[in-house]
Amino acid sequence: MMIDTPRLRPLADTHHAGAAALLVDEAAGPESLHQEAERRLAAAQAMLFTAALAGEADGLTGADLQGIAQAAQILTADALELVNALHLAHERNSARAARTVHHFGHSRGE
């Protein structure tokens, strides 16, 4: 059994003060990466939907909208990073599968 070693890379917006605080493990399975991206997009969608409803009722201030917009930007940026890592995981799995294809020839050694 082969265990993938972590391939950690920082999320794009998390290394303002030098060292990154949040990292994506590019060796994670595609299902995990997809699930985490989906969770962040769903949270951003729900938050923006709530803001739209509250905005129609004049229940939000400018500061509220600024906070919601910033949180949505962070969540969607994280989701994009996870989708990029998912793409890399797919390419890695495809390359691995291509290397392990077995060709069975006939008795003449084909």
N, CA, C and O of each residue as an XYZ file, in Angstrom:
440
protein
N       0.842     -1.175      0.000
C       0.000      0.000      0.000
C       0.887      1.237      0.000
O       1.798      1.362      0.818
N       0.614      2.140     -0.917
C       1.406      3.352     -1.024
C       0.658      4.510     -0.372
O      -0.513      4.742     -0.675
N       1.316      5.225      0.506
C       0.706      6.359      1.186
C       1.297      7.624      0.587
O       2.516      7.786      0.529
N       0.414      8.529      0.136
C       0.877      9.796     -0.404
C       1.404     10.671      0.720
O       0.780     10.793      1.774
N       2.557     11.277      0.484
C       3.082     12.229      1.447
C       2.402     13.572      1.200
O       2.048     13.892      0.065
N       2.223     14.346      2.243
C       1.551     15.635      2.062
C       2.324     16.537      1.107
O       3.553     16.603      1.142
N       1.590     17.213      0.273
C       2.141     18.251     -0.600
C       1.433     19.530     -0.197
O       0.410     19.894     -0.777
N       1.973     20.197      0.784
C       1.302     21.355      1.360
C       1.638     22.620      0.582
O       2.795     22.887      0.258
N       0.600     23.386      0.294
C       0.815     24.692     -0.317
C      -0.112     25.672      0.368
O      -1.216     25.312      0.774
N       0.336     26.918      0.499
C      -0.479     27.900      1.213
C      -1.682     28.328      0.391
O      -1.630     28.374     -0.838
N      -2.764     28.642      1.087
C      -3.896     29.268      0.428
C      -3.444     30.665      0.006
O      -2.631     31.287      0.689
N      -3.956     31.147     -1.092
C      -3.465     32.373     -1.714
C      -3.467     33.588     -0.784
O      -2.518     34.371     -0.798
N      -4.492     33.752      0.005
C      -4.623     34.970      0.816
C      -4.186     34.795      2.262
O      -4.608     35.575      3.115
N      -3.357     33.799      2.572
C      -3.056     33.541      3.980
C      -1.609     33.776      4.371
O      -1.207     33.389      5.468
N      -0.821     34.390      3.519
C       0.588     34.567      3.866
C       1.005     36.040      3.841
O       2.064     36.385      3.317
N       0.165     36.898      4.409
C       0.456     38.327      4.436
C       1.610     38.654      5.381
O       2.393     39.561      5.096
N       1.732     37.947      6.482
C       2.743     38.262      7.488
C       3.959     37.347      7.387
O       4.688     37.184      8.365
N       4.184     36.756      6.238
C       5.334     35.866      6.094
C       4.897     34.438      5.871
O       4.527     34.058      4.760
N       4.939     33.639      6.936
C       4.595     32.217      6.833
C       3.077     32.042      6.714
O       2.305     32.726      7.387
N       2.671     31.124      5.855
C       1.247     30.846      5.663
C       0.670     30.142      6.877
O       1.325     29.305      7.500
N      -0.557     30.491      7.202
C      -1.231     29.867      8.340
C      -2.120     28.710      7.901
O      -2.275     27.737      8.639
N      -2.700     28.803      6.720
C      -3.587     27.761      6.222
C      -2.965     27.124      4.989
O      -2.500     27.811      4.079
N      -2.968     25.791      4.980
C      -2.342     25.055      3.895
C      -3.316     24.035      3.318
O      -4.180     23.518      4.027
N      -3.169     23.750      2.030
C      -3.940     22.706      1.370
C      -2.998     21.538      1.122
O      -1.897     21.720      0.603
N      -3.434     20.340      1.494
C      -2.666     19.132      1.218
C      -3.047     18.646     -0.169
O      -4.115     18.062     -0.354
N      -2.185     18.882     -1.139
C      -2.475     18.495     -2.513
C      -2.483     16.981     -2.691
O      -2.920     16.488     -3.731
N      -2.013     16.243     -1.707
C      -2.056     14.782     -1.767
C      -3.378     14.240     -1.236
O      -3.603     13.030     -1.254
N      -4.253     15.123     -0.765
C      -5.558     14.683     -0.266
C      -6.368     14.096     -1.414
O      -6.160     14.432     -2.580
N      -7.278     13.228     -1.066
C      -8.115     12.589     -2.073
C      -9.066     13.572     -2.729
O      -9.468     14.559     -2.113
N      -9.426     13.308     -3.978
C     -10.335     14.196     -4.696
C     -11.671     14.412     -3.973
O     -12.218     15.515     -4.002
N     -12.190     13.381     -3.336
C     -13.464     13.512     -2.636
C     -13.366     14.520     -1.496
O     -14.267     15.337     -1.305
N     -12.275     14.461     -0.743
C     -12.088     15.389      0.376
C     -11.951     16.823     -0.110
O     -12.554     17.736      0.454
N     -11.159     17.019     -1.154
C     -10.967     18.364     -1.692
C     -12.285     18.927     -2.219
O     -12.611     20.091     -1.982
N     -13.038     18.092     -2.934
C     -14.323     18.538     -3.470
C     -15.287     18.896     -2.349
O     -15.960     19.926     -2.404
N     -15.351     18.043     -1.333
C     -16.263     18.282     -0.221
C     -15.935     19.594      0.493
O     -16.842     20.349      0.842
N     -14.663     19.868      0.712
C     -14.278     21.104      1.397
C     -14.581     22.332      0.539
O     -15.027     23.354      1.060
N     -14.344     22.240     -0.765
C     -14.684     23.352     -1.658
C     -16.189     23.589     -1.654
O     -16.648     24.730     -1.585
N     -16.949     22.506     -1.728
C     -18.406     22.605     -1.745
C     -18.934     23.227     -0.455
O     -19.861     24.036     -0.495
N     -18.361     22.863      0.674
C     -18.790     23.434      1.963
C     -18.583     24.935      2.002
O     -19.446     25.671      2.479
N     -17.445     25.395      1.502
C     -17.156     26.827      1.512
C     -18.077     27.593      0.549
O     -18.552     28.683      0.867
N     -18.319     27.013     -0.618
C     -19.219     27.672     -1.569
C     -20.646     27.714     -1.039
O     -21.341     28.716     -1.211
N     -21.088     26.643     -0.400
C     -22.432     26.614      0.172
C     -22.566     27.657      1.284
O     -23.603     28.312      1.391
N     -21.538     27.816      2.104
C     -21.576     28.810      3.181
C     -21.632     30.223      2.600
O     -22.398     31.062      3.073
N     -20.820     30.484      1.574
C     -20.840     31.804      0.942
C     -22.194     32.066      0.297
O     -22.731     33.168      0.409
N     -22.745     31.067     -0.373
C     -24.051     31.216     -1.020
C     -25.136     31.533      0.013
O     -25.943     32.440     -0.186
N     -25.151     30.790      1.103
C     -26.158     31.017      2.141
C     -26.000     32.403      2.765
O     -26.992     33.085      3.025
N     -24.781     32.812      2.999
C     -24.526     34.115      3.593
C     -24.986     35.236      2.654
O     -25.604     36.204      3.095
N     -24.685     35.101      1.366
C     -25.096     36.124      0.400
C     -26.611     36.144      0.216
O     -27.194     37.211      0.026
N     -27.249     34.988      0.270
C     -28.702     34.924      0.187
C     -29.333     35.651      1.374
O     -30.279     36.422      1.214
N     -28.796     35.394      2.557
C     -29.292     36.069      3.766
C     -29.089     37.571      3.654
O     -29.967     38.346      4.031
N     -27.940     37.986      3.139
C     -27.666     39.421      2.973
C     -28.643     40.044      1.985
O     -29.101     41.168      2.189
N     -28.965     39.320      0.917
C     -29.914     39.845     -0.066
C     -31.295     40.037      0.557
O     -31.950     41.052      0.323
N     -31.732     39.061      1.348
C     -33.039     39.184      2.008
C     -33.038     40.314      3.032
O     -33.990     41.089      3.108
N     -31.980     40.404      3.807
C     -31.893     41.448      4.828
C     -31.760     42.819      4.178
O     -32.281     43.810      4.691
N     -31.064     42.872      3.054
C     -30.912     44.142      2.350
C     -32.235     44.663      1.832
O     -32.478     45.869      1.835
N     -33.096     43.750      1.383
C     -34.425     44.156      0.910
C     -35.261     44.732      2.042
O     -36.129     45.575      1.813
N     -35.002     44.278      3.262
C     -35.760     44.755      4.423
C     -35.034     45.903      5.127
O     -35.414     46.294      6.230
N     -33.984     46.445      4.488
C     -33.179     47.529      5.074
C     -32.639     47.156      6.447
O     -32.574     47.992      7.347
N     -32.250     45.881      6.601
C     -31.752     45.426      7.882
C     -30.238     45.382      7.993
O     -29.712     44.903      8.997
N     -29.523     45.872      6.983
C     -28.070     45.819      7.018
C     -27.469     47.216      6.884
O     -27.978     48.070      6.157
N     -26.392     47.416      7.597
C     -25.642     48.669      7.467
C     -24.506     48.462      6.466
O     -24.263     47.343      6.015
N     -23.832     49.526      6.133
C     -22.671     49.430      5.247
C     -21.583     48.552      5.843
O     -20.927     47.798      5.124
N     -21.388     48.645      7.146
C     -20.372     47.818      7.812
C     -20.758     46.343      7.758
O     -19.901     45.473      7.603
N     -22.060     46.070      7.887
C     -22.534     44.688      7.776
C     -22.218     44.133      6.387
O     -21.679     43.035      6.248
N     -22.562     44.909      5.371
C     -22.314     44.471      3.999
C     -20.828     44.285      3.725
O     -20.433     43.359      3.017
N     -20.011     45.163      4.283
C     -18.563     45.035      4.106
C     -18.059     43.734      4.724
O     -17.252     43.033      4.114
N     -18.523     43.408      5.921
C     -18.121     42.162      6.577
C     -18.582     40.939      5.813
O     -17.835     39.971      5.676
N     -19.809     40.975      5.313
C     -20.344     39.847      4.537
C     -19.558     39.679      3.247
O     -19.208     38.560      2.874
N     -19.281     40.777      2.567
C     -18.524     40.708      1.313
C     -17.120     40.160      1.552
O     -16.627     39.358      0.759
N     -16.476     40.581      2.628
C     -15.133     40.086      2.936
C     -15.162     38.597      3.259
O     -14.309     37.843      2.790
N     -16.132     38.173      4.051
C     -16.242     36.747      4.379
C     -16.527     35.925      3.126
O     -15.952     34.850      2.951
N     -17.404     36.413      2.258
C     -17.705     35.694      1.016
C     -16.467     35.606      0.134
O     -16.225     34.576     -0.495
N     -15.685     36.676      0.085
C     -14.460     36.656     -0.717
C     -13.480     35.626     -0.181
O     -12.868     34.900     -0.963
N     -13.319     35.546      1.119
C     -12.398     34.579      1.725
C     -12.871     33.153      1.457
O     -12.074     32.293      1.080
N     -14.164     32.901      1.649
C     -14.698     31.560      1.422
C     -14.557     31.134     -0.036
O     -14.171     29.999     -0.316
N     -14.866     32.032     -0.960
C     -14.764     31.660     -2.378
C     -13.315     31.532     -2.821
O     -13.012     30.701     -3.678
N     -12.413     32.330     -2.264
C     -10.983     32.180     -2.582
C     -10.472     30.834     -2.084
O      -9.724     30.154     -2.787
N     -10.872     30.446     -0.873
C     -10.495     29.128     -0.349
C     -11.038     28.017     -1.249
O     -10.334     27.057     -1.562
N     -12.294     28.162     -1.658
C     -12.910     27.141     -2.519
C     -12.162     27.033     -3.841
O     -11.959     25.929     -4.346
N     -11.753     28.158     -4.405
C     -10.999     28.131     -5.654
C      -9.663     27.420     -5.473
O      -9.255     26.645     -6.338
N      -8.986     27.669     -4.372
C      -7.724     26.977     -4.085
C      -7.956     25.469     -3.971
O      -7.154     24.674     -4.462
N      -9.046     25.083     -3.326
C      -9.363     23.661     -3.195
C      -9.697     23.039     -4.547
O      -9.321     21.898     -4.812
N     -10.397     23.775     -5.399
C     -10.694     23.274     -6.748
C      -9.399     23.113     -7.540
O      -9.243     22.137     -8.274
N      -8.467     24.062     -7.399
C      -7.169     23.932     -8.067
C      -6.408     22.707     -7.563
O      -5.800     21.985     -8.353
N      -6.441     22.473     -6.257
C      -5.796     21.280     -5.703
C      -6.502     20.019     -6.187
O      -5.855     19.000     -6.429
N      -7.823     20.081     -6.329
C      -8.584     18.950     -6.861
C      -8.147     18.641     -8.288
O      -8.000     17.477     -8.661
N      -7.940     19.681     -9.078
C      -7.468     19.498    -10.455
C      -6.094     18.818    -10.463
O      -5.855     17.903    -11.250
N      -5.202     19.268     -9.588
C      -3.881     18.645     -9.500
C      -3.986     17.188     -9.052
O      -3.255     16.332     -9.550
N      -4.889     16.903     -8.117
C      -5.084     15.524     -7.660
C      -5.596     14.657     -8.802
O      -5.181     13.508     -8.949
N      -6.492     15.204     -9.606
C      -7.011     14.467    -10.760
C      -5.891     14.187    -11.757
O      -5.772     13.069    -12.259
N      -5.075     15.190    -12.045
C      -3.950     14.980    -12.966
C      -2.978     13.941    -12.429
O      -2.473     13.109    -13.183
N      -2.716     13.990    -11.122
C      -1.808     13.031    -10.499
C      -2.370     11.618    -10.597
O      -1.646     10.679    -10.927
N      -3.657     11.468    -10.312
C      -4.286     10.148    -10.394
C      -4.306      9.636    -11.826
O      -4.097      8.446    -12.061
N      -4.554     10.521    -12.782
C      -4.554     10.123    -14.187
C      -3.167      9.673    -14.625
O      -3.032      8.676    -15.334
N      -2.137     10.403    -14.206
C      -0.765     10.035    -14.554
C      -0.386      8.707    -13.915
O       0.273      7.872    -14.535
N      -0.811      8.520    -12.664
C      -0.517      7.272    -11.962
C      -1.208      6.102    -12.667
O      -0.616      5.035    -12.832
N      -2.454      6.303    -13.078
C      -3.197      5.249    -13.772
C      -2.553      4.926    -15.116
O      -2.504      3.764    -15.518
N      -2.060      5.946    -15.809
C      -1.421      5.719    -17.108
C      -0.126      4.921    -16.954
O       0.226      4.127    -17.826
N       0.578      5.133    -15.844
C       1.829      4.400    -15.611
C       1.583      2.957    -15.214
O       2.458      2.110    -15.390
N       0.400      2.661    -14.678
C       0.150      1.309    -14.176
C      -0.741      0.495    -15.113
O      -1.238     -0.563    -14.729
N      -0.942      0.976    -16.324
C      -1.745      0.219    -17.284
C      -0.957     -1.011    -17.695
O       0.215     -0.917    -18.059
N      -1.596     -2.147    -17.636
C      -0.958     -3.406    -18.024
C      -1.434     -3.802    -19.413
O      -2.630     -3.801    -19.703
N      -0.487     -4.137    -20.250
C      -0.819     -4.583    -21.586
C      -0.594     -6.093    -21.648
O       0.504     -6.584    -21.386
N      -1.627     -6.794    -21.989
C      -1.538     -8.226    -22.078
C      -1.444     -8.620    -23.540
O      -2.371     -8.389    -24.317
N      -0.335     -9.208    -23.905
C      -0.125     -9.602    -25.294
C      -0.504    -11.060    -25.526
O      -0.872    -11.792    -24.607
N      -0.402    -11.434    -26.743
C      -0.666    -12.811    -27.111
C       0.557    -13.681    -26.781
O       1.572    -13.178    -26.298
N       0.451    -14.933    -27.035
C       1.533    -15.860    -26.682
C       2.814    -15.584    -27.451
O       3.871    -16.095    -27.081
N       2.746    -14.793    -28.508
C       3.951    -14.512    -29.284
C       4.736    -13.336    -28.683
O       5.681    -12.849    -29.303
N       4.355    -12.879    -27.488
C       5.113    -11.824    -26.827
C       4.682    -10.421    -27.214
O       5.426     -9.468    -26.984
N       3.515    -10.273    -27.788
C       3.052     -8.934    -28.178
C       2.660     -8.140    -26.966
O       2.244     -6.988    -27.091
